[in-house]
Amino acid sequence: MRPNLIPAVAAAAALIVPACASAHGFAGKRFFPATLTTDDPFVADELSLPTVSTVPDSTSGGAEPTQETDVGVDIAKRITPNFGIEVGETWLHFDPKESRSSSGFDNLDLGAKYLLVVSDPSEFLLSAGLNASVGGTGSKLIGADDFSTVTPGIFAGKGFGDLPDSVAFLKPFAMTGVVGVDFPTESQTTTEDGDIERHPHVLNVGFVLEYSLIYLQSNVRDIGLRAPFNRMIPLVEVNLQTPLDRGSEGKTTGTINPGVIWSGRYMQIGVEAIIPVNARSGDGPGVIGQLHFYLDDLFPNSIGKPLFGGGR
């Protein structure tokens, strides 16, 4: 589907099936966990503290082998039952093999998202959102951009619980995905060395395939799993970035992240491997882990509910 048609389709769908918000990622019996690297198709009151990743990477600092470690925090808050905002910040540490290390905060990330559609029978969610990396708010020591990047996107989730009973063990499968395009506020900038750096528009595509053992136990068949396995959701995340213009067309980068999320009553814990899809994407595998809190369950009568519009 062409990117400029996506908002029109989303708006039409919203007229057909109005959204009915609920606490974090639910559509009918389906619970969608907050994934580690792919933005979610729902609005929520949640806190990721921290998200930690480490990867060998020379792509951001030249040819010298470098270990990059990121520590991030992200908070999401519902303003109304269907509209939420997000604020995120990440501290980066680059440790080259032979030269001095450098550390600092990246640019501030801001986001807004509106839940357009919830279909309980088909376990389907659809949202539209806008994210922004605010230029000049990060440290130049780690190469934070002086310009901003704005990314409109469409976010969707679909559970397979409506499959026939003849394939009952496929029902715990679900997919989520996001499509967005980066719009930099500067087409090019000049480095301190006088070199020209061009900043293309970038197509971002992310999707997640997950198999919920929670759903299996509760809605398909109790196969006797016990803690902690009965609360686990194995998954694979795929994130791809493809420049569209300004001399970088088609130079796709990205990662494939297999892992598992354990979800409890008030929090979830996730861990994934980070596998580059090609040489442009990194020098080898890494790992990411996240501790994530459900504020709507921890504080249902205060910071865990929408500011306006009632509900949880």
C-alpha positions as a printed NumPy array, in Angstrom:
array([[  0.   ,   0.   ,   0.   ],
       [  1.289,   3.442,  -0.875],
       [  2.22 ,   5.465,   2.267],
       [  0.005,   8.436,   1.318],
       [ -3.057,   6.135,   1.222],
       [ -2.588,   4.786,   4.748],
       [ -4.113,   7.769,   6.657],
       [ -7.188,   7.698,   4.387],
       [ -7.707,   3.985,   4.986],
       [ -7.267,   4.457,   8.728],
       [ -9.809,   7.278,   8.796],
       [-12.335,   5.187,   6.864],
       [-11.841,   2.269,   9.221],
       [-12.378,   4.534,  12.2  ],
       [-15.802,   5.495,  10.813],
       [-16.762,   1.847,  10.395],
       [-15.533,   0.511,  13.761],
       [-15.226,   3.137,  16.512],
       [-12.507,   2.63 ,  19.087],
       [-13.318,   1.607,  22.633],
       [-10.243,   2.012,  24.807],
       [ -9.19 ,  -0.303,  27.626],
       [ -6.203,  -0.654,  29.934],
       [ -3.003,  -1.263,  27.959],
       [ -3.002,  -3.57 ,  24.96 ],
       [ -6.281,  -5.499,  24.969],
       [ -8.627,  -6.359,  22.089],
       [-11.226,  -8.852,  23.246],
       [ -9.413, -11.725,  24.964],
       [ -6.103, -10.764,  23.359],
       [ -3.386,  -9.092,  25.406],
       [ -0.694,  -7.397,  23.324],
       [  2.502,  -6.877,  25.373],
       [  4.58 ,  -3.722,  25.025],
       [  7.362,  -4.828,  22.694],
       [ 10.962,  -3.743,  23.194],
       [ 11.929,  -2.13 ,  19.866],
       [  8.693,  -1.818,  17.849],
       [  6.158,   0.853,  18.772],
       [  2.862,  -0.514,  20.073],
       [ -0.597,  -0.243,  18.414],
       [ -2.342,   1.005,  21.56 ],
       [ -2.278,   3.919,  24.007],
       [ -1.5  ,   3.248,  27.643],
       [ -0.194,   4.475,  30.976],
       [  3.132,   2.645,  31.144],
       [  6.76 ,   3.146,  32.127],
       [  9.826,   1.464,  30.67 ],
       [ 12.635,   1.847,  33.212],
       [ 15.155,   0.901,  32.086],
       [ 15.646,  -0.423,  28.564],
       [ 19.276,  -1.522,  28.202],
       [ 20.999,  -2.718,  25.042],
       [ 24.574,  -3.415,  24.015],
       [ 25.841,  -4.134,  20.494],
       [ 29.205,  -4.158,  18.692],
       [ 28.901,  -1.295,  16.197],
       [ 31.354,   0.606,  14.029],
       [ 28.643,   2.056,  11.76 ],
       [ 28.12 ,   5.192,  13.853],
       [ 31.711,   6.119,  14.528],
       [ 33.836,   5.022,  11.594],
       [ 35.778,   1.847,  10.923],
       [ 37.144,   1.306,  14.441],
       [ 35.373,  -1.538,  16.315],
       [ 33.127,  -0.007,  18.961],
       [ 30.834,  -1.391,  21.639],
       [ 27.681,   0.707,  21.968],
       [ 25.616,   0.541,  25.165],
       [ 22.275,   2.348,  25.468],
       [ 20.199,   2.934,  28.607],
       [ 16.739,   4.372,  27.98 ],
       [ 13.613,   5.427,  29.828],
       [ 10.188,   5.952,  28.275],
       [  6.886,   6.978,  29.824],
       [  3.489,   6.835,  28.112],
       [  0.451,   8.716,  29.452],
       [ -3.151,   8.72 ,  28.275],
       [ -4.716,  12.168,  28.023],
       [ -8.102,  10.733,  27.026],
       [ -9.052,   7.039,  26.807],
       [ -8.043,   7.001,  23.116],
       [ -5.278,   9.628,  22.965],
       [ -1.873,   9.386,  24.623],
       [  1.549,  10.98 ,  24.618],
       [  5.042,   9.571,  25.181],
       [  8.37 ,  11.004,  26.31 ],
       [ 11.633,   9.107,  26.007],
       [ 15.334,   9.691,  26.589],
       [ 18.384,   7.507,  26.022],
       [ 21.921,   7.667,  27.39 ],
       [ 24.54 ,   6.316,  24.987],
       [ 28.046,   5.054,  25.688],
       [ 30.53 ,   4.326,  22.883],
       [ 33.606,   2.302,  23.784],
       [ 36.059,   2.061,  20.85 ],
       [ 38.631,  -0.688,  20.996],
       [ 41.654,   1.593,  20.709],
       [ 40.573,   5.211,  21.369],
       [ 38.798,   7.042,  24.185],
       [ 35.192,   6.267,  25.028],
       [ 32.418,   8.864,  24.858],
       [ 29.04 ,   9.162,  26.559],
       [ 26.027,  11.426,  26.534],
       [ 22.293,  11.767,  26.109],
       [ 20.667,  11.413,  22.733],
       [ 18.002,  13.824,  21.486],
       [ 14.713,  13.869,  23.361],
       [ 11.968,  11.72 ,  21.823],
       [  8.353,  12.889,  21.899],
       [  5.288,  11.076,  20.621],
       [  1.512,  11.258,  20.334],
       [ -0.88 ,   8.48 ,  19.331],
       [ -4.607,   8.137,  18.754],
       [ -6.408,   4.794,  18.977],
       [ -8.67 ,   4.624,  15.924],
       [-10.118,   1.119,  15.957],
       [-10.638,  -1.7  ,  18.451],
       [-12.409,  -4.85 ,  17.264],
       [-12.85 ,  -7.349,  20.084],
       [-14.206, -10.24 ,  17.931],
       [-11.272, -10.054,  15.495],
       [ -8.685,  -9.035,  18.154],
       [ -7.661,  -6.046,  16.05 ],
       [ -6.179,  -2.659,  16.97 ],
       [ -5.357,   0.319,  14.744],
       [ -3.736,   3.605,  15.77 ],
       [ -2.199,   6.644,  14.097],
       [  0.631,   8.622,  15.639],
       [  3.386,  11.162,  15.291],
       [  6.873,  10.853,  16.792],
       [  9.599,  13.484,  16.898],
       [ 13.305,  13.448,  17.751],
       [ 13.989,  16.987,  18.976],
       [ 17.203,  18.288,  17.441],
       [ 19.776,  20.023,  19.632],
       [ 18.599,  18.448,  22.891],
       [ 21.28 ,  15.746,  22.926],
       [ 25.042,  15.719,  23.358],
       [ 27.36 ,  16.438,  20.434],
       [ 29.897,  14.095,  22.027],
       [ 27.83 ,  11.124,  20.888],
       [ 26.788,  12.662,  17.586],
       [ 23.249,  13.816,  18.441],
       [ 21.734,  15.688,  15.507],
       [ 21.246,  19.461,  15.542],
       [ 18.104,  19.062,  13.412],
       [ 14.797,  17.423,  14.294],
       [ 13.136,  14.432,  12.657],
       [  9.358,  14.042,  12.528],
       [  7.822,  10.612,  11.854],
       [  4.104,  10.081,  11.195],
       [  3.061,   6.454,  11.384],
       [  0.314,   3.851,  11.387],
       [  0.303,   1.102,  14.052],
       [ -1.704,  -2.136,  13.957],
       [ -2.161,  -5.347,  15.928],
       [ -4.012,  -8.555,  15.03 ],
       [ -4.566, -11.677,  17.11 ],
       [ -5.439, -15.006,  15.49 ],
       [ -7.989, -16.074,  18.083],
       [-10.751, -15.993,  15.445],
       [ -9.21 , -18.922,  13.557],
       [-11.323, -22.128,  13.441],
       [-11.044, -24.692,  16.217],
       [ -9.478, -27.153,  13.767],
       [ -6.271, -25.12 ,  14.048],
       [ -6.712, -24.192,  17.7  ],
       [ -2.993, -24.185,  18.485],
       [ -2.476, -21.365,  15.98 ],
       [ -4.855, -19.101,  17.898],
       [ -2.194, -17.867,  20.371],
       [ -0.285, -16.279,  17.465],
       [ -0.526, -12.51 ,  16.994],
       [  1.194,  -9.851,  14.933],
       [  1.79 ,  -6.158,  15.449],
       [  3.362,  -3.736,  13.023],
       [  4.219,  -0.134,  12.252],
       [  4.872,   1.815,   9.07 ],
       [  6.257,   5.354,   9.191],
       [  8.429,   7.803,   7.284],
       [ 11.14 ,  10.033,   8.782],
       [ 10.996,  13.678,   7.688],
       [ 14.199,  15.513,   8.725],
       [ 13.889,  19.273,   9.159],
       [ 17.244,  19.75 ,   7.38 ],
       [ 18.04 ,  18.147,   4.018],
       [ 21.784,  18.443,   4.684],
       [ 24.253,  19.773,   7.236],
       [ 27.956,  20.594,   7.277],
       [ 30.292,  18.832,   9.711],
       [ 33.125,  20.524,  11.608],
       [ 35.507,  19.118,   8.983],
       [ 33.56 ,  20.833,   6.223],
       [ 31.969,  17.659,   4.878],
       [ 28.385,  17.693,   3.653],
       [ 26.039,  15.165,   5.245],
       [ 22.737,  14.561,   3.465],
       [ 19.692,  13.488,   5.47 ],
       [ 17.199,  11.419,   3.477],
       [ 13.589,  10.603,   4.124],
       [ 13.554,   7.103,   5.596],
       [ 10.86 ,   4.44 ,   5.418],
       [ 10.551,   2.601,   8.738],
       [  8.862,  -0.797,   8.792],
       [  8.597,  -2.887,  11.932],
       [  6.614,  -6.003,  12.714],
       [  6.383,  -8.542,  15.52 ],
       [  5.285, -12.177,  15.466],
       [  4.416, -13.502,  18.911],
       [  2.972, -16.668,  20.432],
       [  1.2  , -16.062,  23.725],
       [  1.412, -18.918,  26.193],
       [ -0.925, -16.815,  28.345],
       [ -3.553, -16.981,  25.596],
       [ -2.893, -20.682,  25.038],
       [ -3.467, -21.538,  28.685],
       [ -6.49 , -19.271,  29.206],
       [ -8.376, -19.407,  25.906],
       [ -7.297, -22.509,  23.973],
       [ -6.215, -25.353,  26.248],
       [ -4.531, -25.646,  29.605],
       [ -1.501, -27.791,  28.783],
       [ -0.209, -27.726,  32.339],
       [  2.414, -24.99 ,  32.106],
       [  3.475, -23.618,  35.472],
       [  5.248, -20.452,  36.564],
       [  7.088, -18.786,  35.045],
       [  6.358, -20.372,  31.655],
       [  2.584, -19.86 ,  31.811],
       [  3.123, -16.068,  31.67 ],
       [  5.604, -16.042,  28.777],
       [  5.208, -14.706,  25.238],
       [  7.975, -15.8  ,  22.829],
       [  8.342, -13.359,  19.945],
       [ 10.464, -12.12 ,  17.062],
       [ 10.746,  -8.422,  16.217],
       [ 11.948,  -7.184,  12.83 ],
       [ 12.841,  -3.526,  12.275],
       [ 13.964,  -2.181,   8.899],
       [ 14.974,   1.323,   7.797],
       [ 15.235,   2.185,   4.086],
       [ 16.399,   5.637,   2.881],
       [ 14.234,   6.927,   0.04 ],
       [ 16.282,   9.745,  -1.507],
       [ 19.296,  12.095,  -1.301],
       [ 21.852,   9.584,  -2.502],
       [ 21.066,   6.786,  -0.04 ],
       [ 18.162,   5.088,  -1.812],
       [ 17.718,   1.421,  -1.054],
       [ 20.486,   1.107,   1.537],
       [ 18.362,  -0.801,   4.007],
       [ 19.526,  -1.431,   7.557],
       [ 17.801,  -3.211,  10.402],
       [ 17.759,  -5.961,  12.982],
       [ 15.963,  -9.213,  13.76 ],
       [ 15.31 ,  -9.619,  17.481],
       [ 14.16 , -13.03 ,  18.789],
       [ 13.311, -13.168,  22.466],
       [ 10.69 , -13.602,  25.159],
       [  8.496, -11.424,  27.372],
       [  7.239, -12.479,  30.785],
       [  4.103, -10.559,  31.765],
       [  2.804, -10.329,  35.321],
       [ -0.004,  -8.39 ,  36.991],
       [  1.845,  -5.101,  37.349],
       [  4.94 ,  -5.387,  35.179],
       [  6.68 ,  -7.285,  32.444],
       [ 10.292,  -8.27 ,  31.77 ],
       [ 11.633,  -8.783,  28.265],
       [ 14.932,  -9.869,  26.752],
       [ 15.901, -10.255,  23.089],
       [ 18.939, -10.914,  20.955],
       [ 19.829,  -8.219,  18.405],
       [ 20.91 ,  -9.649,  15.056],
       [ 21.931,  -7.238,  12.248],
       [ 20.312,  -7.971,   8.888],
       [ 23.451,  -6.949,   6.94 ],
       [ 26.944,  -5.465,   7.342],
       [ 25.574,  -1.907,   7.226],
       [ 23.467,  -2.624,  10.303],
       [ 26.207,  -3.625,  12.745],
       [ 29.231,  -5.8  ,  13.378],
       [ 27.64 ,  -8.664,  15.269],
       [ 24.854,  -9.769,  17.597],
       [ 23.907,  -7.901,  20.726],
       [ 21.267,  -8.062,  23.435],
       [ 18.463,  -5.86 ,  24.762],
       [ 16.499,  -6.12 ,  28.   ],
       [ 13.637,  -4.124,  29.45 ],
       [ 11.768,  -3.701,  32.733],
       [  8.291,  -2.357,  31.99 ],
       [  5.606,  -1.231,  34.473],
       [  1.824,  -1.099,  33.951],
       [  0.939,   2.214,  35.585],
       [ -2.774,   1.688,  34.936],
       [ -2.697,  -1.414,  37.151],
       [ -0.261,  -0.057,  39.728],
       [ -2.079,   3.283,  40.176],
       [ -5.604,   2.818,  38.752],
       [ -7.099,   5.768,  40.635],
       [ -4.367,   8.346,  40.028],
       [ -1.59 ,   8.489,  37.422],
       [ -2.767,   5.234,  35.843],
       [ -5.986,   6.588,  34.36 ],
       [ -6.687,   9.138,  31.595],
       [ -6.561,  12.799,  32.552],
       [ -9.886,  13.403,  30.847],
       [-12.774,  11.186,  29.817],
       [-12.927,   8.807,  32.769],
       [-12.29 ,   5.091,  32.611],
       [ -9.124,   3.291,  33.646]])
